[in-house]
Amino acid sequence: MHTDMADTSLEAYDALKSSKALGKKQQQILDVMHLKRAYTRRELSRLANMEMSSVAGRVNELIFMRYIEVVGRKECSITHKLVEALKKVGDTSG
Protein backbone atom coordinates (compact mmCIF):
# COMPACT_ATOMS: atom_id res chain seq x y z
CA MET A 1 0.00 0.00 0.00
CA HIS A 2 1.38 3.41 -1.02
CA THR A 3 0.98 6.27 1.42
CA ASP A 4 2.45 9.70 2.00
CA MET A 5 2.30 9.31 5.78
CA ALA A 6 5.58 9.41 7.64
CA ASP A 7 6.81 6.06 8.94
CA THR A 8 6.59 7.36 12.51
CA SER A 9 2.91 8.23 12.02
CA LEU A 10 2.18 4.75 10.69
CA GLU A 11 4.05 3.18 13.61
CA ALA A 12 2.08 5.30 16.09
CA TYR A 13 -1.21 4.34 14.42
CA ASP A 14 -0.29 0.64 14.48
CA ALA A 15 0.63 0.91 18.17
CA LEU A 16 -2.71 2.56 18.92
CA LYS A 17 -4.61 -0.15 17.07
CA SER A 18 -2.93 -2.90 19.08
CA SER A 19 -3.31 -1.06 22.40
CA LYS A 20 -6.43 -1.17 24.56
CA ALA A 21 -5.41 2.06 26.34
CA LEU A 22 -7.81 4.89 25.61
CA GLY A 23 -6.71 8.36 24.63
CA LYS A 24 -8.17 11.50 26.16
CA LYS A 25 -10.48 12.23 23.21
CA GLN A 26 -11.65 8.61 23.02
CA GLN A 27 -12.52 8.66 26.72
CA GLN A 28 -14.26 12.02 26.30
CA ILE A 29 -16.59 10.47 23.71
CA LEU A 30 -17.32 7.40 25.83
CA ASP A 31 -18.02 9.61 28.85
CA VAL A 32 -20.91 11.40 27.09
CA MET A 33 -22.53 8.14 25.92
CA HIS A 34 -25.20 6.41 28.00
CA LEU A 35 -26.22 2.78 27.71
CA LYS A 36 -29.52 2.07 25.98
CA ARG A 37 -29.16 5.13 23.77
CA ALA A 38 -28.00 5.35 20.17
CA TYR A 39 -26.04 8.34 18.93
CA THR A 40 -24.87 9.74 15.63
CA ARG A 41 -21.37 11.07 15.14
CA ARG A 42 -22.76 14.61 14.85
CA GLU A 43 -24.66 14.21 18.15
CA LEU A 44 -21.49 12.95 19.84
CA SER A 45 -19.59 15.91 18.42
CA ARG A 46 -22.03 18.31 20.03
CA LEU A 47 -22.25 16.42 23.36
CA ALA A 48 -18.47 16.08 23.70
CA ASN A 49 -17.85 19.63 22.45
CA MET A 50 -15.38 18.33 19.87
CA GLU A 51 -14.85 19.06 16.18
CA MET A 52 -16.66 16.64 13.89
CA SER A 53 -13.38 15.55 12.26
CA SER A 54 -11.95 14.56 15.65
CA VAL A 55 -15.08 12.69 16.63
CA ALA A 56 -15.22 10.77 13.35
CA GLY A 57 -11.65 9.55 13.74
CA ARG A 58 -11.98 8.67 17.41
CA VAL A 59 -15.30 6.87 16.85
CA ASN A 60 -13.71 4.79 14.09
CA GLU A 61 -10.91 3.86 16.50
CA LEU A 62 -13.43 2.99 19.24
CA ILE A 63 -15.37 0.80 16.81
CA PHE A 64 -12.14 -0.98 15.86
CA MET A 65 -11.29 -1.43 19.55
CA ARG A 66 -14.86 -2.71 20.19
CA TYR A 67 -15.85 -0.04 22.69
CA ILE A 68 -18.55 1.25 20.31
CA GLU A 69 -20.64 -0.65 17.76
CA VAL A 70 -22.79 0.30 14.81
CA VAL A 71 -26.34 -0.87 15.61
CA GLY A 72 -28.18 0.20 12.50
CA ARG A 73 -29.31 3.60 11.28
CA LYS A 74 -31.23 6.48 12.84
CA GLU A 75 -32.26 10.02 12.02
CA CYS A 76 -29.76 12.48 13.41
CA SER A 77 -31.43 14.99 15.71
CA ILE A 78 -29.14 17.72 14.35
CA THR A 79 -28.99 17.12 10.59
CA HIS A 80 -32.25 15.14 10.25
CA LYS A 81 -30.42 12.75 7.90
CA LEU A 82 -30.50 8.96 8.20
CA VAL A 83 -27.02 7.91 9.36
CA GLU A 84 -25.28 5.16 11.34
CA ALA A 85 -26.47 4.65 14.92
CA LEU A 86 -23.76 4.04 17.50
CA LYS A 87 -23.95 2.48 20.97
CA LYS A 88 -21.46 1.50 23.64
CA VAL A 89 -20.59 -2.18 23.47
CA GLY A 90 -22.40 -4.13 26.14
CA ASP A 91 -25.71 -2.43 25.52
CA THR A 92 -28.11 -5.22 24.55
CA SER A 93 -31.31 -3.18 24.40
CA GLY A 94 -31.29 -3.21 20.56
Buried (B, 14 or more C-beta within 10 A) or exposed (E): EEEEEEEEEEEEEEEBEEEEEBEEBBBBBBEBBEEEEBBBBBBBBBBBEBEEEBBBEBBEBBBEBEBBBEBEEBEBEEEEEEBBBBBBBEBEEE
